[in-house]
Amino acid sequence: MARNSKNNSNMNMEERGRKGGEATAHSHNKDFYEEIGRKGGEATAHSHNKDFYEEIGRKGGEATAHSHNKDFYEEIGRKGGEATARSHDKDFYERIGRKGGNARQNNNNNK
């Protein structure tokens, strides 16, 4: 350890972090990272409320909106629509269409 300490004294914090991250990446597999990610997510969920998630979602949405253009949103919309079409049948689309129509009708009646 003393030997590493001496070598590390010439490195700045960023370099130490990078080297430590590389060493960790070489000594652990995908399961390790999935496990620590799951534990971190659970800890965050226990220590934060709905408002926290709404706020970070809003901030993330705003950041994404500033860094992407109309083409980006068209592309992710197209991909999402294609994925939905592959995983749902005609009945699904009839149900959601009926729900949307009823919601619109109820909304118009409340005006």
Biopython code that builds the backbone (N, CA, C, O; Angstrom):
import numpy as np
from Bio.PDB.StructureBuilder import StructureBuilder

atoms = [
    (1, "MET", "N", (0.802, -1.196, 0.000)),
    (1, "MET", "CA", (0.000, 0.000, 0.000)),
    (1, "MET", "C", (0.848, 1.264, 0.000)),
    (1, "MET", "O", (0.535, 2.208, -0.725)),
    (2, "ALA", "N", (1.898, 1.304, 0.783)),
    (2, "ALA", "CA", (2.734, 2.498, 0.846)),
    (2, "ALA", "C", (3.323, 2.812, -0.516)),
    (2, "ALA", "O", (3.474, 3.977, -0.887)),
    (3, "ARG", "N", (3.653, 1.767, -1.257)),
    (3, "ARG", "CA", (4.212, 1.958, -2.592)),
    (3, "ARG", "C", (3.201, 2.662, -3.486)),
    (3, "ARG", "O", (3.554, 3.612, -4.184)),
    (4, "ASN", "N", (1.943, 2.211, -3.476)),
    (4, "ASN", "CA", (0.900, 2.846, -4.285)),
    (4, "ASN", "C", (0.639, 4.267, -3.833)),
    (4, "ASN", "O", (0.373, 5.148, -4.651)),
    (5, "SER", "N", (0.714, 4.487, -2.548)),
    (5, "SER", "CA", (0.492, 5.813, -2.002)),
    (5, "SER", "C", (1.498, 6.805, -2.568)),
    (5, "SER", "O", (1.150, 7.932, -2.922)),
    (6, "LYS", "N", (2.745, 6.368, -2.646)),
    (6, "LYS", "CA", (3.791, 7.243, -3.166)),
    (6, "LYS", "C", (3.539, 7.552, -4.646)),
    (6, "LYS", "O", (3.666, 8.698, -5.076)),
    (7, "ASN", "N", (3.183, 6.523, -5.417)),
    (7, "ASN", "CA", (2.901, 6.733, -6.840)),
    (7, "ASN", "C", (1.680, 7.631, -7.040)),
    (7, "ASN", "O", (1.650, 8.463, -7.947)),
    (8, "ASN", "N", (0.689, 7.454, -6.190)),
    (8, "ASN", "CA", (-0.547, 8.231, -6.318)),
    (8, "ASN", "C", (-0.371, 9.689, -5.938)),
    (8, "ASN", "O", (-1.181, 10.529, -6.331)),
    (9, "SER", "N", (0.668, 10.007, -5.185)),
    (9, "SER", "CA", (0.843, 11.394, -4.743)),
    (9, "SER", "C", (1.108, 12.333, -5.911)),
    (9, "SER", "O", (0.883, 13.537, -5.791)),
    (10, "ASN", "N", (1.577, 11.815, -7.025)),
    (10, "ASN", "CA", (1.828, 12.655, -8.199)),
    (10, "ASN", "C", (0.598, 12.773, -9.102)),
    (10, "ASN", "O", (0.616, 13.520, -10.080)),
    (11, "MET", "N", (-0.471, 12.038, -8.776)),
    (11, "MET", "CA", (-1.682, 12.063, -9.592)),
    (11, "MET", "C", (-2.708, 12.997, -8.967)),
    (11, "MET", "O", (-2.807, 13.117, -7.746)),
    (12, "ASN", "N", (-3.470, 13.657, -9.839)),
    (12, "ASN", "CA", (-4.561, 14.465, -9.302)),
    (12, "ASN", "C", (-5.761, 13.562, -9.027)),
    (12, "ASN", "O", (-5.749, 12.381, -9.372)),
    (13, "MET", "N", (-6.787, 14.119, -8.410)),
    (13, "MET", "CA", (-7.963, 13.344, -8.012)),
    (13, "MET", "C", (-8.650, 12.707, -9.215)),
    (13, "MET", "O", (-9.126, 11.575, -9.124)),
    (14, "GLU", "N", (-8.708, 13.404, -10.322)),
    (14, "GLU", "CA", (-9.353, 12.868, -11.524)),
    (14, "GLU", "C", (-8.615, 11.628, -12.027)),
    (14, "GLU", "O", (-9.244, 10.630, -12.381)),
    (15, "GLU", "N", (-7.295, 11.689, -12.060)),
    (15, "GLU", "CA", (-6.507, 10.543, -12.515)),
    (15, "GLU", "C", (-6.677, 9.346, -11.579)),
    (15, "GLU", "O", (-6.793, 8.207, -12.032)),
    (16, "ARG", "N", (-6.689, 9.612, -10.273)),
    (16, "ARG", "CA", (-6.886, 8.531, -9.303)),
    (16, "ARG", "C", (-8.245, 7.874, -9.504)),
    (16, "ARG", "O", (-8.363, 6.649, -9.482)),
    (17, "GLY", "N", (-9.264, 8.698, -9.698)),
    (17, "GLY", "CA", (-10.609, 8.165, -9.921)),
    (17, "GLY", "C", (-10.692, 7.327, -11.180)),
    (17, "GLY", "O", (-11.308, 6.262, -11.189)),
    (18, "ARG", "N", (-10.067, 7.813, -12.244)),
    (18, "ARG", "CA", (-10.073, 7.065, -13.504)),
    (18, "ARG", "C", (-9.381, 5.718, -13.334)),
    (18, "ARG", "O", (-9.908, 4.693, -13.767)),
    (19, "LYS", "N", (-8.209, 5.710, -12.711)),
    (19, "LYS", "CA", (-7.468, 4.467, -12.508)),
    (19, "LYS", "C", (-8.242, 3.506, -11.618)),
    (19, "LYS", "O", (-8.283, 2.304, -11.880)),
    (20, "GLY", "N", (-8.854, 4.037, -10.570)),
    (20, "GLY", "CA", (-9.661, 3.191, -9.688)),
    (20, "GLY", "C", (-10.847, 2.597, -10.420)),
    (20, "GLY", "O", (-11.172, 1.424, -10.240)),
    (21, "GLY", "N", (-11.496, 3.410, -11.249)),
    (21, "GLY", "CA", (-12.628, 2.919, -12.035)),
    (21, "GLY", "C", (-12.218, 1.842, -13.019)),
    (21, "GLY", "O", (-12.927, 0.853, -13.205)),
    (22, "GLU", "N", (-11.071, 2.037, -13.649)),
    (22, "GLU", "CA", (-10.575, 1.029, -14.589)),
    (22, "GLU", "C", (-10.262, -0.272, -13.867)),
    (22, "GLU", "O", (-10.590, -1.349, -14.367)),
    (23, "ALA", "N", (-9.631, -0.190, -12.698)),
    (23, "ALA", "CA", (-9.300, -1.391, -11.924)),
    (23, "ALA", "C", (-10.577, -2.119, -11.502)),
    (23, "ALA", "O", (-10.644, -3.346, -11.566)),
    (24, "THR", "N", (-11.581, -1.369, -11.075)),
    (24, "THR", "CA", (-12.850, -1.974, -10.676)),
    (24, "THR", "C", (-13.523, -2.642, -11.880)),
    (24, "THR", "O", (-14.050, -3.748, -11.764)),
    (25, "ALA", "N", (-13.505, -1.978, -13.013)),
    (25, "ALA", "CA", (-14.130, -2.534, -14.211)),
    (25, "ALA", "C", (-13.469, -3.841, -14.635)),
    (25, "ALA", "O", (-14.140, -4.751, -15.122)),
    (26, "HIS", "N", (-12.155, -3.933, -14.448)),
    (26, "HIS", "CA", (-11.444, -5.154, -14.832)),
    (26, "HIS", "C", (-11.698, -6.302, -13.864)),
    (26, "HIS", "O", (-11.583, -7.467, -14.242)),
    (27, "SER", "N", (-12.041, -5.986, -12.624)),
    (27, "SER", "CA", (-12.180, -7.044, -11.629)),
    (27, "SER", "C", (-13.627, -7.443, -11.352)),
    (27, "SER", "O", (-13.863, -8.350, -10.555)),
    (28, "HIS", "N", (-14.607, -6.788, -11.990)),
    (28, "HIS", "CA", (-16.016, -7.117, -11.766)),
    (28, "HIS", "C", (-16.735, -7.323, -13.088)),
    (28, "HIS", "O", (-16.331, -6.804, -14.128)),
    (29, "ASN", "N", (-17.828, -8.106, -13.018)),
    (29, "ASN", "CA", (-18.595, -8.394, -14.231)),
    (29, "ASN", "C", (-19.919, -7.627, -14.240)),
    (29, "ASN", "O", (-20.200, -6.834, -13.341)),
    (30, "LYS", "N", (-20.714, -7.875, -15.260)),
    (30, "LYS", "CA", (-21.992, -7.203, -15.450)),
    (30, "LYS", "C", (-22.914, -7.396, -14.242)),
    (30, "LYS", "O", (-23.603, -6.463, -13.832)),
    (31, "ASP", "N", (-22.926, -8.602, -13.675)),
    (31, "ASP", "CA", (-23.793, -8.876, -12.524)),
    (31, "ASP", "C", (-23.470, -7.960, -11.343)),
    (31, "ASP", "O", (-24.372, -7.502, -10.642)),
    (32, "PHE", "N", (-22.189, -7.700, -11.129)),
    (32, "PHE", "CA", (-21.773, -6.805, -10.039)),
    (32, "PHE", "C", (-22.391, -5.427, -10.238)),
    (32, "PHE", "O", (-22.956, -4.858, -9.304)),
    (33, "TYR", "N", (-22.288, -4.895, -11.436)),
    (33, "TYR", "CA", (-22.812, -3.550, -11.701)),
    (33, "TYR", "C", (-24.333, -3.523, -11.637)),
    (33, "TYR", "O", (-24.909, -2.531, -11.191)),
    (34, "GLU", "N", (-24.998, -4.594, -12.074)),
    (34, "GLU", "CA", (-26.452, -4.655, -11.968)),
    (34, "GLU", "C", (-26.875, -4.667, -10.505)),
    (34, "GLU", "O", (-27.842, -4.006, -10.126)),
    (35, "GLU", "N", (-26.149, -5.418, -9.686)),
    (35, "GLU", "CA", (-26.472, -5.505, -8.261)),
    (35, "GLU", "C", (-26.279, -4.168, -7.543)),
    (35, "GLU", "O", (-27.144, -3.751, -6.773)),
    (36, "ILE", "N", (-25.162, -3.502, -7.786)),
    (36, "ILE", "CA", (-24.962, -2.216, -7.089)),
    (36, "ILE", "C", (-25.932, -1.162, -7.625)),
    (36, "ILE", "O", (-26.348, -0.274, -6.880)),
    (37, "GLY", "N", (-26.292, -1.248, -8.891)),
    (37, "GLY", "CA", (-27.292, -0.330, -9.445)),
    (37, "GLY", "C", (-28.655, -0.550, -8.823)),
    (37, "GLY", "O", (-29.362, 0.407, -8.507)),
    (38, "ARG", "N", (-29.027, -1.821, -8.645)),
    (38, "ARG", "CA", (-30.313, -2.153, -8.019)),
    (38, "ARG", "C", (-30.342, -1.652, -6.577)),
    (38, "ARG", "O", (-31.321, -1.043, -6.145)),
    (39, "LYS", "N", (-29.272, -1.909, -5.841)),
    (39, "LYS", "CA", (-29.208, -1.470, -4.441)),
    (39, "LYS", "C", (-29.262, 0.055, -4.351)),
    (39, "LYS", "O", (-29.935, 0.600, -3.476)),
    (40, "GLY", "N", (-28.564, 0.738, -5.239)),
    (40, "GLY", "CA", (-28.596, 2.195, -5.242)),
    (40, "GLY", "C", (-29.981, 2.724, -5.560)),
    (40, "GLY", "O", (-30.440, 3.687, -4.945)),
    (41, "GLY", "N", (-30.641, 2.101, -6.513)),
    (41, "GLY", "CA", (-32.000, 2.508, -6.870)),
    (41, "GLY", "C", (-32.972, 2.299, -5.725)),
    (41, "GLY", "O", (-33.837, 3.140, -5.479)),
    (42, "GLU", "N", (-32.833, 1.170, -5.016)),
    (42, "GLU", "CA", (-33.709, 0.905, -3.872)),
    (42, "GLU", "C", (-33.455, 1.909, -2.755)),
    (42, "GLU", "O", (-34.400, 2.406, -2.143)),
    (43, "ALA", "N", (-32.190, 2.213, -2.485)),
    (43, "ALA", "CA", (-31.856, 3.176, -1.436)),
    (43, "ALA", "C", (-32.416, 4.553, -1.785)),
    (43, "ALA", "O", (-32.940, 5.248, -0.916)),
    (44, "THR", "N", (-32.309, 4.945, -3.044)),
    (44, "THR", "CA", (-32.836, 6.236, -3.477)),
    (44, "THR", "C", (-34.355, 6.265, -3.331)),
    (44, "THR", "O", (-34.922, 7.262, -2.884)),
    (45, "ALA", "N", (-35.006, 5.176, -3.707)),
    (45, "ALA", "CA", (-36.465, 5.107, -3.613)),
    (45, "ALA", "C", (-36.937, 5.226, -2.163)),
    (45, "ALA", "O", (-37.978, 5.824, -1.893)),
    (46, "HIS", "N", (-36.173, 4.658, -1.240)),
    (46, "HIS", "CA", (-36.555, 4.728, 0.170)),
    (46, "HIS", "C", (-36.321, 6.106, 0.767)),
    (46, "HIS", "O", (-36.986, 6.484, 1.731)),
    (47, "SER", "N", (-35.390, 6.856, 0.211)),
    (47, "SER", "CA", (-35.038, 8.132, 0.827)),
    (47, "SER", "C", (-35.631, 9.350, 0.113)),
    (47, "SER", "O", (-35.409, 10.481, 0.546)),
    (48, "HIS", "N", (-36.377, 9.140, -0.966)),
    (48, "HIS", "CA", (-36.966, 10.262, -1.695)),
    (48, "HIS", "C", (-38.451, 10.015, -1.943)),
    (48, "HIS", "O", (-38.908, 8.872, -1.964)),
    (49, "ASN", "N", (-39.184, 11.086, -2.126)),
    (49, "ASN", "CA", (-40.621, 10.971, -2.366)),
    (49, "ASN", "C", (-40.970, 11.268, -3.825)),
    (49, "ASN", "O", (-40.094, 11.493, -4.660)),
    (50, "LYS", "N", (-42.253, 11.260, -4.101)),
    (50, "LYS", "CA", (-42.756, 11.492, -5.461)),
    (50, "LYS", "C", (-42.285, 12.829, -6.030)),
    (50, "LYS", "O", (-41.956, 12.921, -7.213)),
    (51, "ASP", "N", (-42.252, 13.863, -5.189)),
    (51, "ASP", "CA", (-41.822, 15.194, -5.653)),
    (51, "ASP", "C", (-40.392, 15.169, -6.191)),
    (51, "ASP", "O", (-40.081, 15.836, -7.177)),
    (52, "PHE", "N", (-39.534, 14.401, -5.539)),
    (52, "PHE", "CA", (-38.145, 14.284, -5.986)),
    (52, "PHE", "C", (-38.091, 13.742, -7.412)),
    (52, "PHE", "O", (-37.398, 14.291, -8.268)),
    (53, "TYR", "N", (-38.828, 12.662, -7.656)),
    (53, "TYR", "CA", (-38.808, 12.049, -8.986)),
    (53, "TYR", "C", (-39.454, 12.942, -10.035)),
    (53, "TYR", "O", (-39.005, 12.977, -11.180)),
    (54, "GLU", "N", (-40.501, 13.663, -9.656)),
    (54, "GLU", "CA", (-41.112, 14.604, -10.589)),
    (54, "GLU", "C", (-40.126, 15.703, -10.968)),
    (54, "GLU", "O", (-40.038, 16.095, -12.131)),
    (55, "GLU", "N", (-39.386, 16.196, -9.974)),
    (55, "GLU", "CA", (-38.426, 17.274, -10.215)),
    (55, "GLU", "C", (-37.280, 16.812, -11.114)),
    (55, "GLU", "O", (-36.918, 17.515, -12.057)),
    (56, "ILE", "N", (-36.702, 15.635, -10.832)),
    (56, "ILE", "CA", (-35.594, 15.196, -11.685)),
    (56, "ILE", "C", (-36.095, 14.824, -13.078)),
    (56, "ILE", "O", (-35.364, 14.968, -14.058)),
    (57, "GLY", "N", (-37.330, 14.349, -13.171)),
    (57, "GLY", "CA", (-37.908, 14.074, -14.486)),
    (57, "GLY", "C", (-38.107, 15.341, -15.288)),
    (57, "GLY", "O", (-37.831, 15.383, -16.487)),
    (58, "ARG", "N", (-38.596, 16.385, -14.607)),
    (58, "ARG", "CA", (-38.793, 17.686, -15.268)),
    (58, "ARG", "C", (-37.463, 18.246, -15.742)),
    (58, "ARG", "O", (-37.341, 18.705, -16.877)),
    (59, "LYS", "N", (-36.462, 18.207, -14.862)),
    (59, "LYS", "CA", (-35.144, 18.727, -15.230)),
    (59, "LYS", "C", (-34.544, 17.936, -16.394)),
    (59, "LYS", "O", (-33.958, 18.512, -17.311)),
    (60, "GLY", "N", (-34.696, 16.626, -16.348)),
    (60, "GLY", "CA", (-34.177, 15.798, -17.435)),
    (60, "GLY", "C", (-34.884, 16.088, -18.747)),
    (60, "GLY", "O", (-34.253, 16.141, -19.803)),
    (61, "GLY", "N", (-36.191, 16.276, -18.677)),
    (61, "GLY", "CA", (-36.955, 16.616, -19.876)),
    (61, "GLY", "C", (-36.534, 17.946, -20.468)),
    (61, "GLY", "O", (-36.412, 18.093, -21.684)),
    (62, "GLU", "N", (-36.312, 18.917, -19.587)),
    (62, "GLU", "CA", (-35.874, 20.232, -20.069)),
    (62, "GLU", "C", (-34.482, 20.151, -20.701)),
    (62, "GLU", "O", (-34.234, 20.751, -21.746)),
    (63, "ALA", "N", (-33.580, 19.407, -20.062)),
    (63, "ALA", "CA", (-32.228, 19.262, -20.609)),
    (63, "ALA", "C", (-32.266, 18.564, -21.964)),
    (63, "ALA", "O", (-31.548, 18.947, -22.888)),
    (64, "THR", "N", (-33.105, 17.540, -22.078)),
    (64, "THR", "CA", (-33.228, 16.817, -23.347)),
    (64, "THR", "C", (-33.804, 17.729, -24.421)),
    (64, "THR", "O", (-33.346, 17.718, -25.564)),
    (65, "ALA", "N", (-34.804, 18.517, -24.054)),
    (65, "ALA", "CA", (-35.426, 19.429, -25.023)),
    (65, "ALA", "C", (-34.427, 20.457, -25.540)),
    (65, "ALA", "O", (-34.481, 20.846, -26.707)),
    (66, "HIS", "N", (-33.518, 20.897, -24.679)),
    (66, "HIS", "CA", (-32.522, 21.882, -25.103)),
    (66, "HIS", "C", (-31.433, 21.270, -25.978)),
    (66, "HIS", "O", (-30.822, 21.969, -26.786)),
    (67, "SER", "N", (-31.190, 19.982, -25.824)),
    (67, "SER", "CA", (-30.072, 19.376, -26.546)),
    (67, "SER", "C", (-30.499, 18.561, -27.772)),
    (67, "SER", "O", (-29.647, 18.020, -28.477)),
    (68, "HIS", "N", (-31.807, 18.468, -28.033)),
    (68, "HIS", "CA", (-32.275, 17.688, -29.183)),
    (68, "HIS", "C", (-33.264, 18.507, -30.004)),
    (68, "HIS", "O", (-33.903, 19.438, -29.512)),
    (69, "ASN", "N", (-33.364, 18.125, -31.269)),
    (69, "ASN", "CA", (-34.263, 18.848, -32.160)),
    (69, "ASN", "C", (-35.482, 17.995, -32.523)),
    (69, "ASN", "O", (-35.653, 16.888, -32.012)),
    (70, "LYS", "N", (-36.312, 18.520, -33.403)),
    (70, "LYS", "CA", (-37.548, 17.858, -33.825)),
    (70, "LYS", "C", (-37.273, 16.469, -34.400)),
    (70, "LYS", "O", (-38.051, 15.544, -34.166)),
    (71, "ASP", "N", (-36.187, 16.311, -35.144)),
    (71, "ASP", "CA", (-35.866, 15.019, -35.747)),
    (71, "ASP", "C", (-35.646, 13.939, -34.680)),
    (71, "ASP", "O", (-36.045, 12.790, -34.865)),
    (72, "PHE", "N", (-35.018, 14.308, -33.581)),
    (72, "PHE", "CA", (-34.785, 13.368, -32.484)),
    (72, "PHE", "C", (-36.116, 12.835, -31.969)),
    (72, "PHE", "O", (-36.281, 11.626, -31.812)),
    (73, "TYR", "N", (-37.061, 13.724, -31.706)),
    (73, "TYR", "CA", (-38.352, 13.313, -31.166)),
    (73, "TYR", "C", (-39.159, 12.508, -32.173)),
    (73, "TYR", "O", (-39.876, 11.582, -31.792)),
    (74, "GLU", "N", (-39.052, 12.845, -33.442)),
    (74, "GLU", "CA", (-39.730, 12.052, -34.476)),
    (74, "GLU", "C", (-39.178, 10.631, -34.510)),
    (74, "GLU", "O", (-39.927, 9.662, -34.632)),
    (75, "GLU", "N", (-37.864, 10.526, -34.401)),
    (75, "GLU", "CA", (-37.215, 9.213, -34.443)),
    (75, "GLU", "C", (-37.594, 8.353, -33.242)),
    (75, "GLU", "O", (-37.924, 7.179, -33.409)),
    (76, "ILE", "N", (-37.553, 8.914, -32.038)),
    (76, "ILE", "CA", (-37.896, 8.089, -30.876)),
    (76, "ILE", "C", (-39.391, 7.775, -30.861)),
    (76, "ILE", "O", (-39.789, 6.717, -30.374)),
    (77, "GLY", "N", (-40.211, 8.661, -31.378)),
    (77, "GLY", "CA", (-41.641, 8.387, -31.498)),
    (77, "GLY", "C", (-41.907, 7.257, -32.486)),
    (77, "GLY", "O", (-42.726, 6.374, -32.228)),
    (78, "ARG", "N", (-41.219, 7.292, -33.599)),
    (78, "ARG", "CA", (-41.373, 6.236, -34.607)),
    (78, "ARG", "C", (-40.940, 4.888, -34.031)),
    (78, "ARG", "O", (-41.640, 3.886, -34.180)),
    (79, "LYS", "N", (-39.769, 4.872, -33.366)),
    (79, "LYS", "CA", (-39.281, 3.620, -32.783)),
    (79, "LYS", "C", (-40.235, 3.090, -31.716)),
    (79, "LYS", "O", (-40.491, 1.888, -31.645)),
    (80, "GLY", "N", (-40.758, 3.990, -30.890)),
    (80, "GLY", "CA", (-41.711, 3.578, -29.858)),
    (80, "GLY", "C", (-42.986, 3.032, -30.458)),
    (80, "GLY", "O", (-43.526, 2.035, -29.979)),
    (81, "GLY", "N", (-43.469, 3.677, -31.498)),
    (81, "GLY", "CA", (-44.675, 3.206, -32.180)),
    (81, "GLY", "C", (-44.477, 1.843, -32.811)),
    (81, "GLY", "O", (-45.363, 0.991, -32.755)),
    (82, "GLU", "N", (-43.316, 1.635, -33.411)),
    (82, "GLU", "CA", (-43.020, 0.332, -34.021)),
    (82, "GLU", "C", (-42.930, -0.761, -32.964)),
    (82, "GLU", "O", (-43.433, -1.866, -33.167)),
    (83, "ALA", "N", (-42.289, -0.456, -31.832)),
    (83, "ALA", "CA", (-42.172, -1.440, -30.751)),
    (83, "ALA", "C", (-43.548, -1.777, -30.187)),
    (83, "ALA", "O", (-43.837, -2.939, -29.902)),
    (84, "THR", "N", (-44.397, -0.764, -30.026)),
    (84, "THR", "CA", (-45.748, -0.992, -29.514)),
    (84, "THR", "C", (-46.551, -1.839, -30.492)),
    (84, "THR", "O", (-47.274, -2.748, -30.084)),
    (85, "ALA", "N", (-46.425, -1.546, -31.768)),
    (85, "ALA", "CA", (-47.157, -2.307, -32.789)),
    (85, "ALA", "C", (-46.738, -3.776, -32.787)),
    (85, "ALA", "O", (-47.564, -4.660, -33.012)),
    (86, "ARG", "N", (-45.457, -4.034, -32.533)),
    (86, "ARG", "CA", (-44.987, -5.428, -32.495)),
    (86, "ARG", "C", (-45.517, -6.180, -31.278)),
    (86, "ARG", "O", (-45.705, -7.396, -31.330)),
    (87, "SER", "N", (-45.755, -5.464, -30.188)),
    (87, "SER", "CA", (-46.108, -6.153, -28.946)),
    (87, "SER", "C", (-47.594, -6.093, -28.593)),
    (87, "SER", "O", (-48.000, -6.645, -27.571)),
    (88, "HIS", "N", (-48.412, -5.435, -29.415)),
    (88, "HIS", "CA", (-49.844, -5.338, -29.118)),
    (88, "HIS", "C", (-50.671, -5.706, -30.352)),
    (88, "HIS", "O", (-50.219, -5.591, -31.491)),
    (89, "ASP", "N", (-51.888, -6.149, -30.081)),
    (89, "ASP", "CA", (-52.765, -6.561, -31.175)),
    (89, "ASP", "C", (-53.853, -5.510, -31.435)),
    (89, "ASP", "O", (-53.876, -4.448, -30.813)),
    (90, "LYS", "N", (-54.749, -5.835, -32.366)),
    (90, "LYS", "CA", (-55.820, -4.926, -32.771)),
    (90, "LYS", "C", (-56.712, -4.554, -31.585)),
    (90, "LYS", "O", (-57.150, -3.408, -31.478)),
    (91, "ASP", "N", (-56.983, -5.510, -30.695)),
    (91, "ASP", "CA", (-57.838, -5.238, -29.534)),
    (91, "ASP", "C", (-57.252, -4.138, -28.643)),
    (91, "ASP", "O", (-57.986, -3.307, -28.108)),
    (92, "PHE", "N", (-55.948, -4.141, -28.493)),
    (92, "PHE", "CA", (-55.282, -3.111, -27.689)),
    (92, "PHE", "C", (-55.582, -1.729, -28.255)),
    (92, "PHE", "O", (-55.946, -0.814, -27.517)),
    (93, "TYR", "N", (-55.427, -1.584, -29.558)),
    (93, "TYR", "CA", (-55.654, -0.279, -30.180)),
    (93, "TYR", "C", (-57.123, 0.126, -30.118)),
    (93, "TYR", "O", (-57.431, 1.310, -29.983)),
    (94, "GLU", "N", (-58.025, -0.836, -30.215)),
    (94, "GLU", "CA", (-59.448, -0.526, -30.075)),
    (94, "GLU", "C", (-59.755, -0.035, -28.660)),
    (94, "GLU", "O", (-60.506, 0.923, -28.481)),
    (95, "ARG", "N", (-59.170, -0.698, -27.652)),
    (95, "ARG", "CA", (-59.397, -0.297, -26.254)),
    (95, "ARG", "C", (-58.873, 1.108, -25.986)),
    (95, "ARG", "O", (-59.575, 1.927, -25.392)),
    (96, "ILE", "N", (-57.643, 1.396, -26.418)),
    (96, "ILE", "CA", (-57.100, 2.719, -26.109)),
    (96, "ILE", "C", (-57.800, 3.802, -26.918)),
    (96, "ILE", "O", (-57.926, 4.935, -26.456)),
    (97, "GLY", "N", (-58.254, 3.468, -28.111)),
    (97, "GLY", "CA", (-59.013, 4.427, -28.912)),
    (97, "GLY", "C", (-60.341, 4.753, -28.250)),
    (97, "GLY", "O", (-60.763, 5.908, -28.217)),
    (98, "ARG", "N", (-60.992, 3.731, -27.725)),
    (98, "ARG", "CA", (-62.267, 3.932, -27.035)),
    (98, "ARG", "C", (-62.052, 4.775, -25.771)),
    (98, "ARG", "O", (-62.830, 5.688, -25.494)),
    (99, "LYS", "N", (-60.997, 4.469, -25.005)),
    (99, "LYS", "CA", (-60.704, 5.247, -23.795)),
    (99, "LYS", "C", (-60.449, 6.715, -24.141)),
    (99, "LYS", "O", (-60.949, 7.613, -23.466)),
    (100, "GLY", "N", (-59.675, 6.948, -25.188)),
    (100, "GLY", "CA", (-59.382, 8.320, -25.599)),
    (100, "GLY", "C", (-60.627, 9.051, -26.050)),
    (100, "GLY", "O", (-60.829, 10.218, -25.712)),
    (101, "GLY", "N", (-61.457, 8.367, -26.810)),
    (101, "GLY", "CA", (-62.709, 8.978, -27.268)),
    (101, "GLY", "C", (-63.624, 9.310, -26.113)),
    (101, "GLY", "O", (-64.225, 10.384, -26.087)),
    (102, "ASN", "N", (-63.741, 8.397, -25.147)),
    (102, "ASN", "CA", (-64.586, 8.654, -23.971)),
    (102, "ASN", "C", (-64.036, 9.807, -23.134)),
    (102, "ASN", "O", (-64.795, 10.649, -22.655)),
    (103, "ALA", "N", (-62.732, 9.840, -22.964)),
    (103, "ALA", "CA", (-62.117, 10.923, -22.177)),
    (103, "ALA", "C", (-62.348, 12.261, -22.847)),
    (103, "ALA", "O", (-62.626, 13.255, -22.176)),
    (104, "ARG", "N", (-62.235, 12.293, -24.151)),
    (104, "ARG", "CA", (-62.450, 13.570, -24.873)),
    (104, "ARG", "C", (-63.900, 13.998, -24.761)),
    (104, "ARG", "O", (-64.194, 15.175, -24.551)),
    (105, "GLN", "N", (-64.826, 13.021, -24.903)),
    (105, "GLN", "CA", (-66.244, 13.331, -24.801)),
    (105, "GLN", "C", (-66.564, 13.854, -23.398)),
    (105, "GLN", "O", (-67.298, 14.833, -23.258)),
    (106, "ASN", "N", (-66.030, 13.221, -22.377)),
    (106, "ASN", "CA", (-66.278, 13.670, -21.001)),
    (106, "ASN", "C", (-65.681, 15.040, -20.760)),
    (106, "ASN", "O", (-66.265, 15.859, -20.051)),
    (107, "ASN", "N", (-64.543, 15.293, -21.335)),
    (107, "ASN", "CA", (-63.881, 16.601, -21.187)),
    (107, "ASN", "C", (-64.709, 17.703, -21.837)),
    (107, "ASN", "O", (-64.842, 18.796, -21.286)),
    (108, "ASN", "N", (-65.267, 17.410, -23.013)),
    (108, "ASN", "CA", (-66.083, 18.397, -23.714)),
    (108, "ASN", "C", (-67.387, 18.657, -22.961)),
    (108, "ASN", "O", (-67.887, 19.782, -22.958)),
    (109, "ASN", "N", (-67.940, 17.622, -22.322)),
    (109, "ASN", "CA", (-69.199, 17.793, -21.574)),
    (109, "ASN", "C", (-68.995, 18.621, -20.298)),
    (109, "ASN", "O", (-69.944, 19.217, -19.789)),
    (110, "ASN", "N", (-67.776, 18.658, -19.789)),
    (110, "ASN", "CA", (-67.490, 19.392, -18.555)),
    (110, "ASN", "C", (-67.191, 20.856, -18.800)),
    (110, "ASN", "O", (-66.952, 21.592, -17.843)),
    (111, "LYS", "N", (-67.194, 21.303, -20.029)),
    (111, "LYS", "CA", (-66.843, 22.699, -20.329)),
    (111, "LYS", "C", (-68.038, 23.597, -20.218)),
    (111, "LYS", "O", (-67.926, 24.804, -20.437)),
]
sb = StructureBuilder()
sb.init_structure("model")
sb.init_model(0)
sb.init_chain("A")
sb.init_seg("    ")
for serial, (resi, resn, name, xyz) in enumerate(atoms, 1):
    if name == "N":
        sb.init_residue(resn, " ", resi, " ")
    sb.init_atom(name, np.array(xyz, "f"), 0.0, 1.0, " ", f" {name:<3s}", serial, name[0])
structure = sb.get_structure()
